[in-house]
Amino acid sequence: MRDFLPEAVNKRKYVIEVIERVYKLHGFVPLETPSMENLSVLLGKYGEEGDQLIYRLLHRGEKLTRALDEGTFTEDDLAELGMRYDLTVPLARVVAQYRNDLPRYFKRYQIQPVWRADRPAKGRFREFFQCDADITGTESLMAEADVLNAVTSILNKLGFNNCQIDLNHRGLLRGMILAAGIEPKLEGTTLTALDKLDKIGEEGVLDEMQEKEISKESAQKLLSLVAVTGEASNDEIFAHLRSDLREGVGAAALADLKTLLHLCSESPAGGMLKLTPRLARGLSYYTGPIFEITSTDFKGSLGGGGRYDNLIGMFGKQQIPAVGFSIGLERILLLMDDLGLYPDVETRAKVLVCALKDTPLEGVISLAGQLRERGIAVEIYPDQHKLGRQIGYADELKIPFVIIVGEEEIRNQRYGLKELVSGEQEALDVDGLIEKLS
């Protein structure tokens, strides 16, 4: 959990504005949810390991004292609230709770912080922002195409050239697990291990699967199915998988993926999508296509998402299908810093007003107010120090102009405007200052 100084805040705001603008262009509307949710909302949605990373809030006052005095208690006795772990589960709660107030197809975007009791590392924090876009109410693959094109447009506008969106399907993973001879009841365990392939390698995944009662033969068979090289084309990967998945859930998932790739073939996402059988996405609520942003310039994902048709039904009587994508703001910012992708983000005022000794300060404040009313960012130097010291302060903060105000300038209503880079100085009235600074 970090502090952000002005330059960092301005970079964050620049990226968020780009993301928000693209989401709006795709018809998504904003939503905000509380920082805290009932633990009953959060638990059981992220898998066993995810549940362990939820920050829980202790009861307070008498309720906590009573639980402690009873002597034997569980975590559930000590807390009933948790910090928001992601933005998808709160969305599912909202759609179930307000379904009569929302349109049939609810397209929402949400840009808010989430919290995970994770081990910090580069690009991995305990408090971080997610930038989500989701569509609820339809099983159509047009929804997947819509969110994929929105995310692709964002990556393009931010200047990323070495990104791809890995694409897989939970049904395809289920089909490969069955083809490998792994029992259906071990599907969640298998996916959790497979999701660590990039972190711990094939040997580590094999060891973890065997620890979870999956035979070495079955684990190796599964890894042979997902082990497709990055150079293989989507068509070659389809051919590789069809030989083992000619029918059932795996074949149906392959058909979905082929349709989705066709839908995106003439849109921005088309050139960025790569069929990736090894992609697992550890969260347990996914039911259909899943996706993840990867880059050759960054280790780890920059965002991901997928279809989750059963999650909303956990909070109400009606099952409502949904699909979404989440961009990890912090990792996008880190990579943009590494690649130098930021434009010149203005962090300070455009002009500093410098008052000479004995200048009537009410006139200085009045001048600054007139400029601000015309949309010009103005900072007033608070002390009547020597002019050189004031100009040095403007230079230090990279403020490009200073306005020099003394008794004579106040009396004549003409002020000295100096551009620091060129050193040029001219006397202008208020209208002239506004015209020049604008």
ZAMARGU-4260 file (C-alpha; in steps of 0.2 Angstrom, whole numbers, plus 5000, padded with zeros to 4 digits):
<rodrens>
0) 5000/5000/5000 | 5009/5015/4994 | 5009/5034/4994 | 5008/5043/4977 | 5017/5060/4975
5) 5010/5073/4962 | 5020/5066/4947 | 5014/5048/4950 | 4996/5054/4953 | 4996/5064/4936
10) 5002/5048/4927 | 4989/5038/4935 | 4975/5050/4931 | 4981/5051/4912 | 4980/5032/4911
15) 4963/5031/4920 | 4956/5045/4908 | 4961/5035/4893 | 4953/5019/4900 | 4938/5028/4905
20) 4936/5036/4888 | 4937/5020/4878 | 4925/5011/4890 | 4912/5025/4887 | 4915/5024/4868
25) 4910/5006/4869 | 4894/5010/4878 | 4899/5005/4896 | 4892/5015/4911 | 4900/5018/4928
30) 4897/5009/4944 | 4905/5011/4961 | 4903/4999/4976 | 4909/4999/4994 | 4926/4995/4999
35) 4919/4982/5011 | 4908/4968/5008 | 4900/4955/5019 | 4911/4940/5020 | 4897/4929/5015
40) 4898/4939/4998 | 4916/4936/4996 | 4920/4919/5002 | 4919/4904/4991 | 4921/4914/4975
45) 4940/4914/4972 | 4945/4897/4977 | 4954/4891/4993 | 4970/4901/4990 | 4960/4917/4985
50) 4950/4916/5001 | 4965/4916/5012 | 4970/4933/5004 | 4955/4942/5009 | 4957/4955/5022
55) 4945/4953/5036 | 4939/4966/5048 | 4938/4962/5066 | 4922/4965/5076 | 4923/4980/5087
60) 4918/4983/5105 | 4907/4971/5114 | 4904/4960/5099 | 4923/4956/5099 | 4925/4955/5117
65) 4911/4942/5118 | 4918/4932/5105 | 4935/4932/5113 | 4928/4928/5130 | 4919/4912/5124
70) 4937/4905/5123 | 4934/4894/5107 | 4931/4903/5091 | 4935/4903/5073 | 4939/4917/5060
75) 4920/4918/5056 | 4916/4922/5074 | 4928/4937/5074 | 4923/4945/5058 | 4909/4947/5046
80) 4916/4960/5034 | 4930/4959/5022 | 4939/4971/5011 | 4934/4970/4992 | 4945/4957/4984
85) 4940/4961/4966 | 4927/4971/4957 | 4918/4956/4948 | 4910/4948/4964 | 4903/4965/4970
90) 4896/4968/4952 | 4887/4951/4953 | 4879/4956/4970 | 4874/4972/4963 | 4866/4964/4947
95) 4856/4952/4958 | 4851/4965/4971 | 4846/4978/4958 | 4841/4968/4943 | 4824/4976/4942
100) 4832/4993/4941 | 4845/4989/4928 | 4844/4986/4909 | 4842/4969/4901 | 4860/4970/4895
105) 4870/4980/4909 | 4887/4986/4902 | 4896/4993/4917 | 4914/4999/4919 | 4922/5001/4937
110) 4939/5009/4941 | 4942/5007/4960 | 4955/4999/4972 | 4954/4982/4978 | 4964/4973/4993
115) 4973/4957/4994 | 4984/4951/5008 | 4997/4945/4996 | 5016/4945/4997 | 5022/4961/4988
120) 5034/4960/4973 | 5036/4970/4957 | 5019/4973/4950 | 5011/4965/4965 | 5004/4975/4979
125) 4991/4974/4993 | 4981/4989/4987 | 4979/4991/4969 | 4967/4998/4956 | 4957/4987/4944
130) 4949/4994/4928 | 4935/4983/4924 | 4922/4982/4909 | 4908/4969/4910 | 4892/4964/4901
135) 4878/4955/4910 | 4862/4947/4903 | 4868/4938/4887 | 4877/4922/4883 | 4881/4928/4865
140) 4900/4928/4861 | 4897/4946/4854 | 4899/4951/4872 | 4916/4943/4873 | 4921/4952/4856
145) 4915/4969/4863 | 4926/4968/4879 | 4941/4961/4870 | 4940/4975/4857 | 4938/4988/4871
150) 4954/4982/4880 | 4963/4981/4863 | 4959/4999/4859 | 4965/5004/4877 | 4982/4995/4874
155) 4984/5003/4857 | 4980/5021/4863 | 4992/5019/4878 | 5006/5014/4865 | 5009/4996/4868
160) 5016/4987/4854 | 5022/4970/4861 | 5006/4964/4869 | 4995/4949/4865 | 4979/4943/4873
165) 4980/4924/4877 | 4963/4915/4875 | 4957/4899/4882 | 4940/4892/4888 | 4936/4883/4904
170) 4927/4870/4894 | 4942/4866/4885 | 4952/4865/4901 | 4939/4853/4907 | 4940/4843/4891
175) 4959/4841/4893 | 4958/4836/4911 | 4945/4822/4907 | 4956/4817/4892 | 4971/4816/4903
180) 4962/4804/4915 | 4960/4816/4930 | 4944/4814/4940 | 4932/4828/4938 | 4932/4831/4957
185) 4950/4837/4956 | 4947/4850/4942 | 4949/4865/4954 | 4965/4858/4961 | 4972/4854/4944
190) 4968/4872/4938 | 4976/4880/4953 | 4992/4870/4949 | 4991/4874/4931 | 4989/4892/4934
195) 5006/4892/4942 | 5015/4885/4926 | 5024/4902/4923 | 5029/4904/4941 | 5035/4886/4945
200) 5038/4878/4929 | 5032/4861/4923 | 5042/4851/4936 | 5034/4862/4950 | 5017/4859/4943
205) 5020/4840/4941 | 5025/4840/4959 | 5010/4850/4965 | 4998/4839/4956 | 5005/4823/4963
210) 5004/4830/4980 | 4985/4833/4977 | 4983/4814/4972 | 4984/4816/4953 | 4995/4803/4945
215) 5011/4807/4937 | 5005/4799/4920 | 4989/4810/4920 | 4998/4826/4925 | 5011/4823/4911
220) 4997/4819/4898 | 4988/4836/4903 | 5005/4845/4901 | 5007/4838/4884 | 4990/4844/4879
225) 4993/4862/4885 | 5012/4863/4879 | 5010/4871/4863 | 5024/4883/4858 | 5021/4901/4856
230) 5026/4901/4838 | 5012/4889/4833 | 4997/4898/4824 | 4979/4897/4831 | 4975/4885/4817
235) 4989/4873/4821 | 4984/4874/4840 | 4966/4869/4835 | 4973/4855/4825 | 4984/4849/4839
240) 4969/4849/4851 | 4956/4841/4840 | 4965/4825/4839 | 4961/4822/4858 | 4945/4832/4859
245) 4934/4826/4846 | 4918/4827/4856 | 4910/4832/4872 | 4914/4848/4882 | 4931/4851/4875
250) 4925/4850/4857 | 4911/4862/4861 | 4923/4874/4869 | 4935/4873/4853 | 4920/4878/4843
255) 4916/4893/4854 | 4934/4899/4853 | 4934/4897/4834 | 4918/4907/4833 | 4925/4921/4844
260) 4941/4922/4834 | 4931/4924/4818 | 4920/4937/4826 | 4936/4947/4830 | 4945/4944/4814
265) 4941/4961/4806 | 4942/4971/4822 | 4956/4978/4833 | 4957/4962/4844 | 4959/4951/4829
270) 4978/4953/4827 | 4981/4952/4846 | 4972/4936/4851 | 4982/4920/4853 | 4974/4903/4858
275) 4984/4897/4873 | 4979/4880/4880 | 4989/4882/4896 | 4980/4898/4902 | 4970/4893/4917
280) 4965/4909/4927 | 4965/4904/4945 | 4948/4911/4950 | 4935/4898/4952 | 4920/4907/4945
285) 4924/4907/4927 | 4913/4896/4916 | 4918/4899/4897 | 4931/4909/4887 | 4945/4916/4898
290) 4958/4929/4893 | 4974/4937/4899 | 4985/4951/4893 | 5004/4947/4891 | 5018/4956/4885
295) 5036/4952/4880 | 5041/4967/4890 | 5034/4962/4906 | 5034/4946/4917 | 5016/4942/4922
300) 4999/4947/4916 | 4993/4965/4913 | 4975/4960/4915 | 4963/4947/4912 | 4945/4941/4913
305) 4932/4929/4906 | 4914/4922/4906 | 4906/4919/4922 | 4888/4913/4920 | 4884/4906/4937
310) 4891/4919/4949 | 4876/4931/4949 | 4865/4917/4953 | 4874/4914/4969 | 4866/4931/4975
315) 4848/4929/4969 | 4835/4917/4962 | 4839/4920/4944 | 4855/4915/4934 | 4861/4929/4924
320) 4876/4926/4911 | 4890/4938/4911 | 4908/4941/4904 | 4921/4954/4909 | 4939/4960/4908
325) 4949/4968/4921 | 4965/4979/4917 | 4978/4979/4931 | 4982/4998/4932 | 4998/4996/4943
330) 5006/4984/4931 | 5001/4995/4916 | 5009/5010/4924 | 5025/5001/4928 | 5027/4995/4910
335) 5023/5012/4904 | 5037/5019/4915 | 5049/5006/4909 | 5045/5009/4890 | 5044/5028/4892
340) 5026/5028/4885 | 5020/5043/4895 | 5017/5060/4885 | 5022/5076/4894 | 5010/5076/4908
345) 5007/5093/4915 | 5009/5092/4934 | 5011/5110/4939 | 5003/5127/4936 | 5007/5136/4919
350) 5012/5152/4928 | 5019/5158/4944 | 5014/5176/4950 | 5029/5184/4959 | 5025/5199/4970
355) 5039/5211/4973 | 5042/5219/4990 | 5028/5231/4996 | 5016/5226/4982 | 4998/5226/4988
360) 4994/5208/4989 | 4975/5210/4986 | 4980/5215/4969 | 4990/5200/4966 | 4976/5188/4972
365) 4964/5198/4961 | 4975/5195/4946 | 4977/5177/4949 | 4958/5175/4951 | 4955/5183/4934
370) 4967/5171/4925 | 4960/5156/4934 | 4943/5161/4928 | 4949/5159/4911 | 4955/5142/4913
375) 4974/5146/4916 | 4982/5136/4931 | 4991/5149/4942 | 5002/5147/4957 | 5005/5162/4969
380) 5022/5163/4977 | 5017/5166/4995 | 5032/5176/5001 | 5039/5193/4995 | 5057/5186/4993
385) 5069/5193/4981 | 5064/5191/4963 | 5078/5179/4958 | 5073/5167/4972 | 5055/5167/4966
390) 5060/5164/4948 | 5072/5150/4954 | 5057/5142/4963 | 5047/5142/4946 | 5062/5134/4937
395) 5063/5121/4950 | 5045/5116/4948 | 5046/5117/4929 | 5033/5131/4928 | 5036/5139/4911
400) 5031/5157/4915 | 5031/5170/4929 | 5021/5186/4930 | 5031/5200/4939 | 5020/5211/4950
405) 5025/5227/4959 | 5017/5243/4965 | 5019/5251/4947 | 5011/5236/4939 | 4996/5236/4950
410) 4994/5254/4947 | 4995/5253/4928 | 4987/5236/4926 | 5001/5230/4915 | 5012/5216/4921
415) 5028/5208/4916 | 5027/5191/4909 | 5043/5181/4907 | 5045/5165/4898 | 5059/5156/4908
420) 5066/5145/4894 | 5069/5159/4881 | 5071/5173/4894 | 5059/5184/4884 | 5049/5197/4894
425) 5035/5208/4889 | 5022/5220/4898 | 5004/5215/4895 | 4987/5219/4902 | 4976/5205/4909
430) 4968/5202/4891 | 4986/5201/4884 | 4991/5189/4898 | 4976/5178/4895 | 4979/5178/4876
435) 4998/5174/4878 | 4995/5160/4891 | 4981/5152/4883
</rodrens>
